[in-house]
Amino acid sequence: MHASKKHNCATCQHISKSHFNALDADGLSEINGQKVCMSFKKGQTIYHEGMRVNGIYCLNGGIGKLSKLGPKGKDQIIQFVQPGDMVGYRAMISNDPMIGSLIAHTEVNACFIPKEVFLNQVKNSPSFSFQLLQSSCHELGEWGKVLSNMTQKSVKERLAEMLLLLEVTFGTNAAEQIDIQLSREELANMVGTATESLIRMLAEFKKKGILSTSGKHIQIMDKSALKTEADLMY
């Protein structure tokens, strides 16, 4: 980790998708004046599971991943964080330890906002507080879906649904591949299976003409068939 050039919140290209867009000019100016901007190398841990942090992070470049240590000592990716996303505020507000570790999946640029500065905006900006409440409720619902999938869906169904979700979340590049690179081990951890099983399922999807792969890149060739494999109706 090292300090990086300070970005102006008011002119940040990601402000439109950030909860900070609910703040007025004075609130945004306070955040901008008190934050610390940092850069993290790929693979570097930004904070560890179980820590209690004295502030929150807002990404303005790169992709981070939240991972949680499983009962067998293996890390499982539970969420990706993109520019404009804030992380750590739920644990900070509730004064709970972090539920997972935040790791730089690519090189990451992030701004750290001290606790007292952040909470001042929570107390003084109803629209900002409401956005945080909406986000927390949405994530609670998403966690319910994750738990349901883990108990009711097969590994193959979870893999198919996860690939569809990755394409929705990150879009596709010029070659129409999902625009995030994940190792086979990372994919396996996300759906809760062994790497060898994951590789076999990808090979099966490729044989059926549903996917195409090139290294870590994956392209969905037949979205309807992948939805069928995921047991999705939409």
N, C-alpha and C positions, 0 to 999 in steps of 0.2 A: 504494500500500500504506500502511496505517496500523494502529496497534495497536488491538485491540478488547477488549471485556470478556472477562476470563478465565473460561472454562468449567471446571466441576469434572468431571474424568474419571469419577469414581465415579457421578455422577448424569446423565451425558451420555445423551441419548435414543438415540444411535447406538452406544453401547458394545457392545450385543449382537451387532452385525455387524462389530465391529472386532477385529483380532487382540489388542488390549489386554485383551479380556475373558478372556484366558488368564492374566493376571498376578494375583498375590495382592494383598492390600490394601497391603502395603509397597511392592511394585513399582509399583502404580498411583499411590500417593502420591508416589513419587519422580518419576515422569513428570509428574504434575500440578504438582509444585512447581517444576520446571525448565523447563517449556514456555513458549513465547511465543505468544500468540494474535494473529492479524492478519486484516485484511479486505482484499479485493482487488476493484476495480471490474471490471465486465464488459469483457473484452478485454485486461485487464492480464496481463502475463507474470509468472508467479510464479518460474520459473527457466528458463534458456535451455539449449537443446541444446548439449552439449559442456562444460557447466559441471561442476565438481566441488563438491558441496555438503557442508557440515559438519553435516548433520542431515537429518531426514526431515519430511515434512508429513503431517498427518492432517486431512482435511476434516471440518468439523462443520456446514457449511451451503453450499448451492449446488452447482453442477456445474462441474468442471474438465475440460479436454480435453488429452490428450497429443498433440502433433503433431510430425512429423519432416519435415525439409527433404528433398525428393526431388532426384534428379540434375538435373532441369530447373529447379530453384529454386522449386518449388511446395511449399507445406506440405500434408502429408497427415495427417488425424486417424487415430491408431492406437489410441486407447483413451479412454474417458470415465471420470472419477473422481467418485464420489458420496460423500455424508456417511458417515463410518465407514471409508472407504478410506484406506490409507497409500500414499504414493508416494515413491520415491527410495531405498528401503532396499536394493534389490538392488545398485544402482550404488555406494551408500555403503559397503556391506559389502565389495564386491569392489574398492573404490577405483578404479572406472572412471568416466569422464565420463558424464553423463546422455545417454541415447539419443534423447531428444526434449525439446521444450519443454513446460512445463506452463502452460496459459493458462486464465484464468477465462472459462468459457463463459457463465456468469451471474455475478452478484455472488457472491463466494466468501468464506467464513469458514474459516480453517485454523489449526491449531496447529503450531508448529515445535518439534520435539524435538531437542536437541543430540546430536551423534554419540556422545559419551562416555556420555551418559545412556541412550540407546537400546541401545548395545552392552553396557552393564552388565546390562540385562535379558535380552539375547540369551544372555549367558554364564551368568546365574544362574537363568533360568527355562526348564527343559526343555520345558514345555508351550507356552510362547510361541515358542521356537525351532522346535518341531515344526510349529506353525501356519504360521510363515513359510516353512518348507521345503515344506509341502503347497501353499501358495499359489504359490511359485516354480515347482514342478513342474507345477501346473495351468496356469499362464500359459505355460510352455514348450510344453505340449500345444496350447493355443489358438493360439499362434504358428505351430505346425506346420500347423494347419487353415487359418489365414490364407494361408500360403505355398502350400499345396495348392490352395486356391480361386483364388488369383491366377494360377496357372499352368494349371489344368485346367478352370475354369469360365468361361463367357462373362460379359460385363459385365452382361447382363440377369439371369443367374442369381445373380451376386454382389449385385446391387441387391435382388432379391427376398429373398435370405437375410439381408441386412443389415437390411432393414425388419422382418423377423420378429424378429431379434435385438434391435433397438431396442425393440420392443414388450415383449419378455420382460424386458429390462433396466430400462426406465423405467415400464412399465405404461401405463395409459390414464387420461385425465382424464374429467371428467363428461360430456363430449361423445363419449367413446369414441375420442378421437384419441390417437396416441402422445404420451406426456407429456414430450416434449422438442422444442424448436423448432430446426430446422437449415435453413440457407440451401441453395439448390440447388447452390451452389458447394461447400459443405461436404459435402453428400451425394455429389457427383461425386468429390471428393477421396477420400472414404472407399472408394469402389468402383473408383477408378483409371480415370476416364474424363473426357471433356470435359463441361462444364456443358451445352452444347447437346444432347449425346447423352443425358445424364441427363434433361433436360426432355422429350425425345421418348419415352423409355421410360416415364416417369411418365404421360404423356398416353396411351400405349398401354395401360397398366394401368388407367387410369381408363375408357377406352373399353370395356374388357372387363368393367367393373364390379368389378374387384379392389380398387381404391383410391378414396378420395375425398379431395380436398385443399381446404384453405382457407388461403391465405397459406402460412405455414411449417408449418401443421398438416397431418398426414396421418392418415387413418383407414383401417385395413384392413377392407374390406367382405367379402372372401371369402378366408379364411385358407387353406382347402384349395387353392384355385386358385393362391394365392401360393406355397404349398409346391411345387406342381407346377412353377411357373415357376422356382423355386430348385433344382429337381431334388433335392428332399428326400423321403425315404421315411417319416419319422416323422410 
